[in-house]
Amino acid sequence: MRLIAILPMLAIFIAVASAEQPEPGKWQATADVGLNVNQSTYSNSWVGGEEGSLSWTLVSNLLAERQFTRSLNWRNTLKLTFGQIHREVHDDEDRDEKYWASPEKSSDRIFFESLMRLTLGYLVDPYASFTFESQFYDASHPVVGRFLNPIMLTESAGVGRTLAKNERLELYSRLGAAIREKLDRQVTPAALDLDESEYDTDMESSTDGGLEWVTDFKRTFNPSLSYVSKLRVFQAFFSSASDDFEGLPNEDYWKTADVAWENTFAAAVAKYVQVSLFFELLYDKEVELRGRFREIMALGVTYKLL
């Protein structure tokens, strides 16, 4: 526990300067929006059992950064993703007839990170950060949907260092003490009668604290090809929910480090057409004993707003 208290203060005692302080400037912003669509359809006379589908995903990435003074830098990152898939299914009563079923969610993510650094020119720079993670719509309950649920809030402070930075490469890593708060609106019946059609939501929250290690990497190979990676590791030292699991097989699951590693390859094949490959590895023993992996390859229209 003493290490957590010391980390945010380490940079103050480092006497050897290792980098020049950057010059202050205006806001530097980038924003791009992409729409990926995949569609297929079959006539009623088609033999083979295939069914038509329409899927779409809207992706938006925004970045705003400013060097206010030689000693203060503020960077804000916002990533938004939402997509649905529509399927054409056969009518149960008349197999020759087909209809489009209600759309199902295929992608949904909100990620916002605000990072403030003291660029003092020392071996490492102190920082403070805030992260908000959620989704637009929680459809896990068959009757009651919830907007912006669940929510994960993370506040951290510590020290970081820019390991490499030029026109084509940027590598920044940081380590600090962190507090995470999980908010989840659980759905419960409004009455003891389980057939009751009305439901209430009950807010459940838990807090854990420990160490957070985050590494951001960006490599631009040429104007048409780039790779972006973000690795986040959180090791909890305490949890407000530990007593709830005492004596159960999963009572120590919260002590295992959580890992989130996302990677994106993007290649522009035309002015407004882009091919992207996104893959993400997640490990959270409280959610699933095994690691979770997802991969999305898409071809779609992308437009740079800034």
MARTI-225574 format. One record per residue: z, y, x of N, C-alpha, C, O in turn; residue in one letter. Coordinates in steps of 0.001 Angstrom, whole numbers, always signed. Each point is the difference from the previous one (the first is absolute). Layout:
N
    n_pz    n_py    n_px   ca_pz   ca_py   ca_px    c_pz    c_py    c_px    o_pz    o_py    o_px rest
       Z       Y       X       Z       Y       X       Z       Y       X       Z       Y       X    A
...
This chain:
306
    n_pz    n_py    n_px   ca_pz   ca_py   ca_px    c_pz    c_py    c_px    o_pz    o_py    o_px rest
      +0   -1205    +819      +0   +1205    -819      +0   +1255    +853    -548   +1030    -395    M
   +1170   -1119   +1578      +0   +1180    +864   -1411    +376    +435    -313   +1177    +175    R
    -540   -2198      -2   -1379    +275    +427    -725    +854   -1027    -783    +876    +369    L
   +1033   -1117   -1659    -650    +777   -1051    +387   +1464     +94    -842    +876    -196    I
   +2097    -599    +492    +451   +1380     +72    -542    +722   +1226    -156   +1221     -14    A
    -130   -1969   +1070    -455    +617   +1248   -1488    +301      -4    -424    +989    +598    I
    -390   -1823   -1263   -1453     +98     +87    -557   +1390    -285    -825    +482    +777    L
   +1242    +196   -1871    -598   +1317    -259    +317   +1049   +1045    -629   +1058     +22    P
   +1611   -1335    +862    +416    +997    +979    -512    -291   +1405    +250    +778    +920    M
    -967   -1893    -741    -390    -392   +1353    -872   +1036    +698    +176    +267   +1189    L
   -1118    +319   -1932    -950    +925    +624    +681   +1235    +567    -516    +610    +936    A
   +1642    -238   -1474    +692   +1205    +465    +461    -153   +1439    +107    +982    +735    I
    +165   -2219    -337    +565    -238   +1327   -1040    -445   +1018    +349    -351   +1127    F
   -1625    +362   -1510   -1053    -379    +949    -441   +1226    +773    -460    +971    -601    I
    +585    -988   +1893    -219   +1202    +802   -1389     +74    +603    -405   +1056    +487    A
    -342   -2170    -509   -1293     -18    +660   -1109    +260   -1011    -177    -768    -945    V
    -565   +1845   +1142   -1131    +286    -883   -1174    -882    +391    -274    -196   +1183    A
    -428    -342   -2202   -1105    -905    +294   -1317    +458    -608   -1041    -598    +273    S
   +1064   +1644   -1091   -1231    +451    -644     +91   +1485    -281   +1085    +559    -162    A
   -2246     +65    +109     -37   +1412    -336    +197    +182   -1493    -423    -832    -803    E
   +1065   +1921    +445    +186    +296   -1413   -1313    +493    -600    -690    +817    +610    Q
    +340   -1303   -1796   -1272    +407    -617     +46   +1442    -481   +1070    +555    -253    P
   -2244     +35    +132     -97   +1370    -482     +62     +19   -1531    -562    -888    -642    E
   +1227   +1870     +49     +33    +103   -1465   -1377    +311    -570    -867    +532    +694    P
    +678    -870   -1959   -1295    +228    -631     +86     -58   -1511   +1090      -4    -574    G
   -2252     -42     -67     -66     -39   -1455     +92   -1444    -495     +15    -946    +789    K
     +44    +803   -2103      +7   -1328    -600   -1307    -719    +320   -1082    +570    -136    W
   +1192   -1817    +560   -1142    -869    +213     +37   -1076   -1081    +913    -825     -27    Q
   -1892    +831    -852     +20    -901   -1155   -1270    -830     -67   -1089    +482    +310    A
   +1240   -1732    -717   -1119    -884    -275    +257    -684   -1338   +1139    -341    -319    T
   -2178    +145    -445    +123    -659   -1299   -1311    -691    -336   -1066    +609     +87    A
   +1141   -1859    -464   -1194    -720    -426    +324    -857   -1211   +1108    -521    -127    D
   -2071    +380    -750    +135    -773   -1229   -1139   -1009     -57   -1159    +342    +236    V
   +1501   -1588    -551   -1015   -1046     -66     +84    -787   -1294   +1088    -211    -537    G
   -2233    -222     +39     -77    -830   -1198    -813   -1245    +319   -1170     +82    +374    L
   +1813   -1241    -530    -657   -1282    +243    -191    -715   -1333    +941    -125    -784    N
   -2173    -349    +529    -328    -638   -1270    -730   -1314    +258    -872     -75    +865    V
   +1235    -967   -1627    -680   -1286     +61    -247    -465   -1436    +936     -53    -797    N
   -2191    -286    +453    -338    -325   -1383    -936   -1197     -58    -884    -158    +841    Q
   +1098    -699   -1867    -910   -1112    -255     +17    -302   -1495   +1023    +189    -658    S
   -2146    -657    +118     -82    -351   -1415    -984   -1150    -177    -914    -165    +808    T
   +1099    -644   -1880    -840   -1152    -278    -355      +8   -1478    +815    +404    -829    Y
   -2004    -838    +494    -428     -75   -1398    +705   -1153    -702    +565    -882    +646    S
    -604    +901   -1997    +619   -1076    -774    -679   -1345    +232    +602   -1054    -203    N
   -1856   +1100    +627    -737   -1244    +234    +203    -558   +1405    -566   -1037    +346    S
   +1372   +1724    +463    +197    -448   +1385    +767   -1316     +25   +1002    -160    -697    W
   -1489    -791   +1516    +634   -1316    +134    +720     -53   +1339    -584    +304   +1040    V
   +1848    -688   -1071    +732    -104   +1252   +1461    +397    -110    +798    -362    +865    G
    -428   +1092   -1897   +1402    +324    -206    +470   +1282    +658   +1169    +361    -141    G
   -2046    +347    +863    +417   +1257    +614    +296   +1053   -1063    -543     -38   -1105    E
   +1398    +960   +1456    +356   +1087    -902    -183   +1338    +702    +266    +127   +1195    E
    -719    +861   -1942    -207   +1321    +579   +1310    +694    +330   +1048    -324    -559    G
   -1116   +1265   +1455   +1195    +748    +379    -398   +1384    +511   -1120    +218    +461    S
   +2046    +678    -556    -155   +1348    +538   +1312    +391    +639   +1034     +29    -667    L
   -1063    +269   +1941   +1212    +423    +694    -252   +1326    +702   -1087    +246    +523    S
   +2093    +589    -520    -106   +1295    +663   +1337    +350    +646   +1066    -371    -493    W
   -1151   +1085   +1595   +1193    +436    +722    -217   +1422    +499   -1011    +298    +637    T
   +1961    +566    -930     -40   +1383    +458   +1013    +156   +1132   +1181    -306    -165    L
   -1654    +786   +1314    +843    +142   +1188     -42   +1440    +474   -1068    +607     +89    V
   +2231     -70    +213     +84   +1379    +494    +985     +67   +1151   +1109    -525     -92    S
   -1514   +1172   +1178    +854    +191   +1176     +19   +1481    +360   -1045    +616    +213    N
   +2237     -63    -150    +161   +1418    +311    +992    +165   +1144   +1021    -685     +62    L
   -1341   +1605    +841    +849    +284   +1150     +34   +1496    +232   -1041    +654     +54    L
   +2251    -111     +84    +174   +1424    +297   +1024    +128   +1122   +1125    -487    -118    A
   -1522   +1146   +1211    +872    +125   +1167     -91   +1415    +559   -1067    +613     +22    E
   +2217    -111    +428     +18   +1334    +594   +1026     +72   +1123   +1116    -507    -122    R
   -1511   +1140   +1205    +899    +322   +1094    +488   +1426    -241    -682    +957    +365    Q
   +1859    -807    -979    +499   +1314    -377    +335    +837   +1230    -400   +1160    +105    F
   +1133   -1760    +815    +332    +641   +1272    -229   -1029   +1103    -378   -1138    -279    T
    +604   +1529   +1513    -155    -945   +1098   +1012   -1137     -98    -167   -1040    +637    R
   +1214   +1236   -1433   +1068    -996     -76    +111    -684   -1351    +891    -830    -179    S
   -1766   +1145    -792    +138    -556   -1342   -1351    -435    -550    -931    +798    -101    L
    +838   -2092    -257   -1207    -570    -589    +366    -675   -1317   +1031    -663    -107    N
   -1897    +845    -901    +251    -600   -1323   -1272    -687    -469   -1049    +634    -112    W
   +1142   -1918    -160   -1140    -791    -463    +338    -665   -1336   +1078    -571    -163    R
   -2024    +653    -801    +159    -618   -1310   -1199    -901    -282   -1150    +399    +183    N
   +1438   -1618    -630   -1032    -986    -284    +165    -521   -1419   +1105    -359    -407    T
   -2204    +314    -350     +11    -515   -1363   -1137   -1003    -160   -1160    +319    +259    L
   +1501   -1538    -690    -990   -1048    -238    +131    -469   -1450   +1076    -405    -440    K
   -2189    +465    -292     -19    -393   -1406   -1091   -1046    -216   -1130    +160    +461    L
   +1487   -1233   -1171    -959   -1054    -308    +256    -503   -1420   +1137    -281    -378    T
   -2211    +174    -398    +129    -593   -1335   -1327    -648    -375   -1067    +580    +200    F
   +1149   -1793    -749   -1212    -711    -384    +250    -956   -1148   +1132    -423    -233    G
   -2190     +85    -483     +69    -937   -1116   -1176    -960     +59   -1023    +274    +627    Q
   +1200   -1422   -1306   -1076    -964    -132    -165    -343   -1480    +976    -286    -693    I
   -2219    +319    +222    -340    -319   -1386    -791   -1309     +15    -935    -160    +785    H
   +1322    -779   -1664    -670   -1303     -35    -638    -240   -1370    +560    +342   -1041    R
   -1748    -942   +1082    -700    -397   -1209    +331   -1455    -292    -290    -872    +819    E
    +890    +593   -1968    +469   -1351    -301    -675    -497   -1270    -467    +789    -821    V
    +422   -2125    +671    -592    -626   -1178    +977     +24   -1164   +1207    -154    +186    H
   -1734    +347   -1376    +810     -31   -1215    +461   -1436    -252    -794    -935    +107    D
   +2085    +758    -443    +538   -1341    -216    -635    -695   -1193    -141   -1223      +0    D
    -244   +1987   -1020    -566    -596   -1207   -1501    -208    +108    -541    -957    -554    E
    -110   +1825   +1245   -1450    -104    +159    -332    +129   +1483     -29   +1110    +531    D
    -220   -2229    +142    -210      +5   +1442   -1284    +721    +395    -179    +355   +1165    R
    -714    -138   -2128   -1233    +720    +317    +212   +1514     +39    -860    +740    +478    D
   +1999    -290    -977    +313   +1422      -8    +985    +334   +1116    +900    -776    +321    E
   -1102   +1954    +257    +889    +453   +1072    +477   +1418    -298    -651    +758    -720    K
   +1795    -425   +1290    +544   +1351    -157    +739    +390   +1282    +370    -849    +811    Y
    -172   +2137    -659    +692    +502   +1194   +1500     +60    -278    +438    +687    -922    W
    +337   -1403   +1716   +1451     -18    -173    +607   +1301    +508    -657    +788    +682    A
   +1909    -584   -1024    +708   +1201    +457     +60     +13   +1524    +163   -1054    +614    S
    -290   +2217      +3      +0     +63   +1464   +1350    -389    +592   +1047    +201    -615    P
   -1096    -754   +1810   +1194    -366    +740     +45    +813   +1291   -1035    +313    +588    E
   +2224     +17    -167    +162    +794   +1223    -258    -876   +1222    +496   -1123     +92    K
   -1281   +1657    +845    -291    -731   +1230    +618    +664   +1223    +332    -685    +966    S
    -173   +2005    -988    +604    +726   +1120    +809   +1161    -548    -404    +644    -969    S
   +1546    -378   +1587    +846   +1097    -464    +999    +339   +1105    +865    -809    +336    D
    -993   +2005    +221    +914    +384   +1077    +107   +1506    +116    -994    +721     -88    R
   +2226    -255    +288    +282   +1396    +343    +855     -11   +1256   +1066    -614     +25    I
   -1530   +1291   +1017    +752     +80   +1256     -45   +1435    +503   -1073    +550    +250    F
   +2246     +48    -105    +107   +1359    +535   +1003     +11   +1134   +1105    -529    -127    F
   -1497   +1135   +1236    +880    +100   +1160     -27   +1417    +543   -1068    +571    +224    E
   +2235     -17     -18    +144   +1327    +593    +790    -145   +1293   +1121    -508      +3    S
   -1722    +962   +1100    +592    -178   +1326     +99   +1347    +700   -1002    +688    +197    L
   +2220    -321    +175    +227   +1245    +734    +527    -327   +1390    +979    -730    +154    M
   -1657   +1292    +871    +357    -290   +1390    +323   +1273    +765    -605   +1050    -223    R
   +1566   -1162   +1124    +283   +1073    +948    -737    -319   +1296    +429    -864    +764    L
   -1528   +1553    -518    -836    -268   +1173    +510    +839   +1170    -556   +1050    +324    T
   +1623   -1538    +298    +685    +750   +1048    -587    -242   +1379    +374    +669    +963    L
   -1295   -1624    -862    -588    -289   +1296    +813    -950    +839    -308    -213   +1172    G
   +1360    -371   -1763    +816    -963    +723    -652   -1378     -34   -1087    -179    -549    Y
   +1772    -783   +1147    -504   -1360     +36    -212    -540   -1416    -970    -711    -261    L
   +1876   +1053    -641    -129    -353   -1412    +343   +1225    -833    +696    +903    +465    V
   -1186    -875   -1694    +231   +1129    -899    +825    -436   -1200    -290   -1042    -589    D
   +1305   +1803    +210    +751    -312   -1224    -890    +163   -1225    -933    +803      +1    P
   +1228   -1568   -1038    -782     +78   -1237    +901    -273   -1200   +1086    -567    +125    Y
   -1570    +986   -1284    +589    -360   -1287   -1152    -289    -949   -1002    +716      +1    A
   +1137   -1763    -813   -1100    -382    -887    +524    -411   -1366   +1152    -401    -169    S
   -2062    +520    -804    +282    -431   -1373   -1215    -753    -517   -1135    +446    +173    F
   +1375   -1599    -812   -1079    -826    -518    +260    -346   -1460   +1109    -373    -382    T
   -2167    +507    -431     +42    -369   -1414   -1063   -1057    -237   -1168    +206    +327    F
   +1569   -1345    -898    -930   -1088    -298    +186    -450   -1444   +1126    -194    -459    E
   -2233     +30    -248     +65    -455   -1383   -1385    -439    -446    -891    -207    +824    S
    +715     +67   -2135   -1291    -294    -598    -135    +813   -1278    +992    +439    -582    Q
   -2241    -246    +152    -220    +820   -1181    +562    -655   -1265    +616    +670    -830    F
    -829   -1975    +689    +380    -652   -1255    +489   -1413    +289    -692    -785    +649    Y
   +1888    +467   -1135    +582   -1321    +166    -278    -815   -1250    +585    +252   -1054    D
   -1478   -1231   +1167    -390    -826   -1144    +585   -1402     +98    -541    -930    -598    A
   +1626    +757   +1332    +582   -1325    +179    +632    -541   -1276     +92   -1215    -171    S
    +350   +2107    -740    +557    -446   -1281   -1124     -85   -1025    -837    +900     -61    H
    +794   -1976    -757   -1124    -165    -932     -45   +1021   -1125   -1047    +166    -626    P
   +2154    +526    +349     +55    +938   -1116    +200   +1434    +456    -681    +906    -482    V
   +1600    -691   +1400    +395   +1348    +399    -571    +327   +1368    +295    -684    +980    V
   -1115   +1731    -910    -509    +487   +1270    +833   +1182    +472    +553    +744    -810    G
    -467    -576   +2135    +801   +1081    +558    -799    +725   +1066    -542    -621    +914    R
    +473   +1931   -1034    -682    +812    +993    +930    +228   +1197   +1218    +105    -144    F
   -1834     -32   +1330    +734    +245   +1244   +1204    -923    +108   +1139    +459     +85    L
   -1394   -1745     -87   +1068    -987    +111    -534   -1244    +716   -1116    -433    -288    N
   +1889    -155   +1217   +1248    +513    +585    -266   +1096   +1023   -1150    +314    +308    P
   +2226    +260    +212     -97   +1089    +977    +832    -364   +1227   +1119    -499    -115    I
   -1685    +758   +1282    +715    -187   +1259     +39   +1338    +733   -1046    +580    +292    M
   +2247     -90      +5    +187   +1248    +730    +622    -310   +1351    +977    -743     +87    L
   -1550   +1318    +971    +517    -242   +1351    +175   +1325    +722    -939    +790    +104    T
   +2144    -551    +395    +259   +1169    +849    +422    -504   +1372    +859    -875    +110    E
   -1465   +1426    +933    +316    -460   +1346      +5   +1170    +974    -621   +1034    -244    S
   +1328   -1218   +1344     +65   +1000   +1068    +217    -722   +1317    +749    -974     +73    A
   -1409   +1460    +964    +137    -639   +1297    -867    +688   +1026     -90   +1228     +25    G
    -551   -2019    +826    -838    +550   +1059   -1338    -724      +9     -84   -1177    -350    V
    -961   +1894    +754   -1338    -581     +67    -753    +540   +1195    +445    +931    +673    G
   -1596   -1535    -423    -806    +432   +1141   -1479    -244    -300    -378   -1050    -519    R
    -445   +2036    +853   -1450    -167     -59    -442    -676   +1293     +12    +620   +1063    T
    -396   -1872   -1153    -346    -783   +1176   -1407    +290    +493    -285    -131   +1190    L
    -599    +525   -2106   -1374    +337    +394    -605    +872   -1090    +226    -222   -1189    A
   -1000   +1218   +1613    -671    +846    -978   -1164    +720    +651    +156    +707    +995    K
   -1334    -907   -1585   -1187    +746    +392    -939     +42   -1214    +418    -299   -1119    N
   -1658    +661   +1336    -925    +162   -1122    -278   -1310    -727    -327     +11   -1187    E
    +453   -1133   +1877    -352   -1288    -606   +1184    -945    -166    -137   -1040    -645    R
   +1276   +1368   +1200   +1123    -936     -10   +1304    +737    -253    +238   +1079    +543    L
    +608   -1682   -1381   +1339    +546    -229    +974   -1155    -225    -230    -867    -843    E
   +1323    +871   +1610   +1024   -1029    -107   +1370    +673     +37    +373    +640    +983    L
    +365    -803   -2083   +1325    +619    -106    +988   -1037    -506    -290    -727    -950    Y
   +1460    +656   +1584   +1011    -974    -381   +1356    +697     -99    +300    +912    +770    S
    +510   -1353   -1725   +1317    +615    -181   +1035   -1051    -393    -324   -1036    -580    R
   +1573   +1334    +911   +1117    -891    -290   +1182    +843    -442    +331    +996    +644    L
    +309   -1388   -1743   +1113    +799    -480    +849    -726   -1015    -329   -1100    -445    G
   +1433   +1740     +87    +871    -496   -1056    -621    +339   -1346    -577   +1074    -170    A
    +695   -1990    -789    -662    +187   -1292    +879    -484   -1141    +779    -944    +136    A
    -931   +1620   -1258    +635    -392   -1252   -1096    -229   -1036    -857    +860    -198    I
    +882   -2021    -466    -973    -305   -1042    +714    -144   -1347   +1074    -594     -98    R
   -1700   +1150    -921    +518    -135   -1358   -1086    -580    -896   -1109    +530     -72    E
   +1436   -1615    -606    -931    -665    -902    +408    +295   -1435   +1150    -215    -384    K
   -2104    +711    -414    +231    +309   -1404    -942    -832    -847   -1212     +12    +215    L
   +1769    -739   -1184    -814    -894    -831    +510     +59   -1440   +1162    -301    -272    D
   -2051    +695    -648    +361     +52   -1418    -293   -1365    -633   -1147    -317    -314    R
   +2203    -482    +133    -133   -1321    -581     -83     +97   -1522    +639    +852    -617    Q
   -1431   -1731     +29    -172     -13   -1454    +985    -977    -622     +75   -1155    +419    V
    +681   +1604   -1414    +967    -836    -707    -208    +157   -1499    -392   +1076    -451    T
    +649   -2139    -346    -118    +124   -1457    +975   +1042    -536   +1114    +133    +505    P
   -1532    +595   -1517    +864   +1022    -583   +1102    -609    -844    +980    +681    -300    A
   -1107   -1935     -92   +1018    -665    -802    +194   -1414    +531    -774    -476    +830    A
   +1820    -190   -1320    +269   -1359    +440   -1070    -967    -483    -225   -1047    +608    L
    -434   +1405   -1706   -1081    -828    -537   -1189     +81    +954    -616   +1056    +140    D
    +296   -2167    +512   -1070      -4    +988   -1367    +220    -622    -969    +269    +710    L
    +879    -381   -2058   -1261    +262    -661    -175   +1476    -319   -1024    +406    -549    D
   +2012    +387    +890     -60   +1434    -261   -1215    +594    +724    -212    -272   +1182    E
    -577   +1076   -1883   -1229    +541    +575    +240   +1241    +843    -901    +442    +714    S
   +2097    +129    -782    +293   +1197    +770    +800    -367   +1248    +836    -904      -3    E
   -1132   +1651   +1071    +642    -282   +1276    +532   +1288    +607    -484   +1096    -284    Y
   +1494   -1263   +1126    +535   +1108    +781    -304    -251   +1471    -350   -1114    +391    D
    +488   +2153    +414    -115    -157   +1443   +1334    +359    +646    +636    +992    -354    T
    -237   -1812   +1295   +1276    +181    +691    -281    +223   +1478    -574    -864    +662    D
    +975   +2018    -143    -259    +332   +1397    +916    -792    +921   +1223     +60    -128    M
   -1810    -790   +1043    +742    -706   +1039    -343    +619   +1348   -1164    +285    +282    E
   +2174     -81    +541    -227    +612   +1314    +812    -725   +1059   +1064    -554    -276    S
   -1580    +569   +1472    +700    -568   +1151    -338    +826   +1225   -1067    +609     +76    S
   +1967    -591    +867    -173    +798   +1215    +300    -865   +1213    +986    -738     +20    T
   -1837    +832    +987    +287    -665   +1266    -306    +948   +1144    -791    +933    -138    D
   +1416   -1184   +1245    -168    +871   +1166    -124    -803   +1272    +534   -1104    +113    G
   -1249   +1675    +850    -187    -703   +1262    -924    +765    +914     +32   +1230     +46    G
    -856   -1958    +684    -945    +587    +942   -1427    -157    -523    -351   -1025    -584    L
    -463   +2057    +803   -1400     -36    -389    -872    +296   +1221    +239    +953    +741    E
   -1250   -1792    -553    -975    +206   +1079   -1374    +124    -641    -427    -885    -741    W
    -268   +1986   +1026   -1308    +272    -581    -976    +352   +1118    +312    +808    +875    V
   -1488   -1417    -908   -1044    +290    +976   -1309    +274    -736    -447    -805    -817    T
    -161   +1951   +1117   -1290    +389    -581   -1059     -18   +1094    +204    +522   +1096    D
   -1345   -1137   -1422   -1098    -100    +966   -1306    +357    -697    -256    -454   -1115    F
    -565   +1262   +1767   -1308    +362    -526   -1012      +1   +1133    +233    +585   +1058    K
   -1357   -1248   -1293   -1056     -76   +1014   -1340    +295    -664    -414    -697    -926    R
    -246   +1722   +1404   -1338    +357    -477   -1012    -451   +1049     -67    +568   +1090    T
    -713   -1584   -1421    -964    -541    +940   -1232    +888    +108    -533    +220   +1088    F
     +89    +288   -2239   -1113    +950     -56    +115    +717   -1347    +871    -353    -795    N
   -1696   +1323    +518    +127    +728   -1274    -106    -874   -1243    +379    +433   -1088    P
    -888   -1660   +1228    -197    -865   -1168    +964   -1172     -75     +10    -712   -1003    S
    +802    +488   +2031    +864   -1179     +32   +1394    +386    +476    +157    +657   +1030    L
    +859   -1073   -1794   +1378    +325    +358    +935   -1139    -391    -327    -844    -835    S
   +1510    +847   +1469   +1032    -996    -275   +1343    +709     -56    +338    +771    +898    Y
    +431   -1033   -1957   +1308    +622    -191   +1014   -1103    -269    -253    -905    -796    V
   +1404    +986   +1465   +1031   -1017    -159   +1373    +667     -93    +264   +1020    +637    S
    +599   -1628   -1451   +1371    +492    -133    +931   -1202     -79    -156    -860    -867    K
   +1123    +806   +1774    +984   -1081     +48   +1376    +579    -287    +434    +959    +639    L
    +253   -1567   -1623   +1350    +438    -356    +937   -1205     +19    -285   -1029    -612    R
   +1404   +1169   +1320   +1009   -1058     +76   +1355    +614    -339    +393   +1018    +569    V
    +312   -1648   -1500   +1317    +495    -397   +1013   -1129    +144    -175   -1085    -556    F
   +1241   +1360   +1315   +1086    -958    +183   +1267    +560    -641    +563    +988    +470    Q
    -124   -1633   -1549   +1184    +476    -713   +1272    -461    +701     +89   -1128    +487    A
    +906   +2038    -447   +1329    -318    +525   +1030     -93   -1116   +1038    -641    +160    F
   -1323   +1279   -1285    +885    -110   -1160    -832    +142   -1256   -1086    +580     +23    F
   +1608   -1120   -1135    -684     +55   -1284   +1033    +112   -1114   +1012    -701      +7    S
   -1273   +1582    -955    +921    +154   -1131     -39   -1201    -929    +912    -188    -805    S
   -1953    -625    +904    -139   -1163    -873    +512   -1284    +643    -155   -1075    -580    A
    +764   +1158   +1765    +426   -1212    +704   +1042    -782    -788     -14   -1231     +16    S
    +923   +1928    -710   +1042    -698    -763    -584    -771   -1177    +566   -1011    -417    D
   -1689   +1472    -123    -602    -669   -1154    -542   -1379    +350    -144    -851    -877    D
    -158    +625   +2155    -590   -1272    +412    +981    -873    +781    -390   -1039    +531    F
   +1649   +1446    -455    +986    -749    +769    +168   -1399    -576    +195    -169   -1204    E
    -272    -823   +2068    +139   -1385    -419   -1278    -650    -467     -16   -1202    -264    G
   -1077   +1977    +152   -1280    -542    -441    -855    -372   +1210    +255    +486   +1102    L
   -1272   -1345   -1287    -857    -378   +1135    -695   +1190    +654    -320     -47   +1188    P
     +85   +1109   -1948    -716   +1164    +538    +937   +1142    +378    -426   +1154     +41    N
   +1695   -1455    +236    +954   +1074    +267    -290    +761   +1292    +412   +1152    +137    E
   -1109   -1769    +806    -278    +655   +1282   -1458    +423    +141    -409    +417   +1083    D
    -382    -511   -2142   -1414    +341     +98    -205   +1468    +359    -966    +342    +682    Y
   +1864    +525   -1134    -153   +1434    +259    +151    +335   +1480    -412   +1076    +436    W
    +997   -1981    +338    +204    +241   +1430   -1270    -236    +820     -57    +383   +1168    K
    -951   -1002   -1758   -1256    -258    +707    -867   +1245     +13     -83    +708   -1004    T
    -558    -434   +2116    -836   +1191    +133   -1184     -52    -960    -598   -1056    -204    A
    +266   +2203    -381   -1169    +141    -875   -1147    +579    +820    +193    +916    +799    D
   -1387   -1462   -1007   -1177    +412    +770   -1129    +361    -960    -268    -724    -958    V
    -387   +1845   +1222   -1201    +403    -740   -1029    +481   +1016    +233    +969    +722    A
   -1367   -1653    -672   -1044    +337    +979   -1321    +110    -737    -509    -994    -517    W
     -52   +2199    +465   -1265    +229    -689   -1073    +444    +982    +274    +719    +961    E
   -1501   -1161   -1219   -1128    +274    +893   -1233    +314    -830    -254    -638   -1022    N
    -508   +1627   +1473   -1211    +387    -707   -1134    +241    +993    +118    +829    +903    T
   -1208   -1557   -1078   -1241    +262    +712    -948    +687    -980    -168    -462   -1129    F
    -440   +1542   +1548    -930    +729    -868   -1271    +304    +769     +42    +466   +1139    A
   -1182    -738   -1778   -1303    +250    +624    -899    +701   -1008    -208    -496   -1107    A
    -315   +1634   +1488    -923    +751    -859   -1419    -499    +243    -510     +72   +1118    A
    -122    -579   -2176   -1372    -498    +119   -1010   +1031    -483   -1200    -149    +230    V
   +1675   +1185    -892    -826   +1125    -436    +937   +1189    -187   +1207    -117    +215    A
   -1755   +1247    -610    +806   +1211     -93   +1169    -164    -951   +1106    +444    +307    K
   -1325   -1073   -1458   +1052    -154    -991    +330   -1461    -305    +709    -286    -965    Y
   -1213    -631   +1773    +240   -1424    -231    +806    -565   +1167    -334    +211   +1165    V
   +1398    -932   -1502    +901    -507   +1033    +396   -1444    -286    +247    -384   -1143    Q
    -194    -397   +2204    +517   -1361     -61   +1387      +9    +625    +187    +536   +1092    V
    +789   -1128   -1781   +1365      +0    +522    +606   -1388    -112    -294    -758    -925    S
   +1138    +451   +1882    +752   -1250      +2   +1472    +347    +172    +404    +576   +1011    L
    +386    -935   -2008   +1437    +276     +36    +755   -1322     -51    -256    -830    -873    F
   +1187    +631   +1805    +862   -1170     -89   +1424    +405    +338    +245    +837    +869    F
    +686   -1460   -1584   +1410    +374    +100    +863   -1253     +67    -226    -966    -728    E
   +1210    +999   +1607    +961   -1084    +145   +1378    +533    -363    +453   +1000    +555    L
    +210   -1675   -1490   +1331    +400    -446    +961   -1167    +168    -340   -1152    -269    L
   +1558   +1479    +722   +1041   -1024     +53   +1312    +625    -430    +528    +894    +661    Y
     -12   -1380   -1780   +1286    +428    -529    +640   -1242    -604    -409    -457   -1067    D
   +1405     -85   +1741    +583   -1272    -406    +674     +85   -1354    +127   -1011    -692    K
    +312   +2214    +298    +612    +166   -1317   -1025    -125   -1122    +360    -319   -1133    E
   -1616    +563   +1433   -1065     -96   -1000    -659   -1373     +29    -211    -608   -1049    V
    -114    +117   +2238    -692   -1279    +164    +364    -568   +1366      +5    +718   +1000    E
    +301   -2027    -967    +400    -623   +1257   -1137     -23   +1017    +232     +36   +1209    L
   -1460     -97   -1714   -1144     -13    +894    -578   +1399    +143    +278    +882    -813    R
   -1074    -686   +1837    -703   +1257    +159   -1086    +144   -1052    -551    -996    -468    G
    +246   +2220     +98   -1036    +271    -990   -1171    +716    +686    +189    +833    +886    R
   -1382   -1180   -1318   -1200    +533    +645   -1021    +344   -1073    -180    -751    -958    F
    -481   +1880   +1120   -1111    +338    -881   -1110    +651    +814    +240    +668   +1006    R
   -1463    -890   -1479   -1193    +522    +679    -956    +519   -1055    -236    -656   -1015    E
    -308   +1827   +1256    -937    +620    -935   -1202    +507    +795    +142    +827    +900    I
   -1310   -1327   -1240   -1239    +512    +584    -775    +718   -1091    -161    -535   -1097    M
    -314   +1718   +1376    -626    +790   -1055   -1184    +795    +569     -25    +409   +1161    A
    -936    -222   -2044   -1147    +870    +248     -47   +1007   -1130     -93    -380   -1168    L
    +156   +1643   +1495     +49    +988   -1063    -378   +1389    +476    -400    +208   +1145    G
    +538    +722   -2053    -331   +1393    +247   +1255    +729    +482   +1064    -108    -609    V
   -1201    +848   +1703   +1110    +764    +562    -426   +1438    +215   -1092    +276    +497    T
   +1971    +632    -878    -300   +1427    +154   +1167    +687    +678   +1140    -118    -450    Y
   -1414    +829   +1523   +1039    +728    +714    +178   +1382    -627    -902    +838     +35    K
   +2079    -623    -604    +290   +1305    -609    +256   +1053   +1046    -379   +1158    -171    L
   +1036   -1558   +1277    +340    +929   +1090    -385    -608   +1329    +203    +619   +1044    L
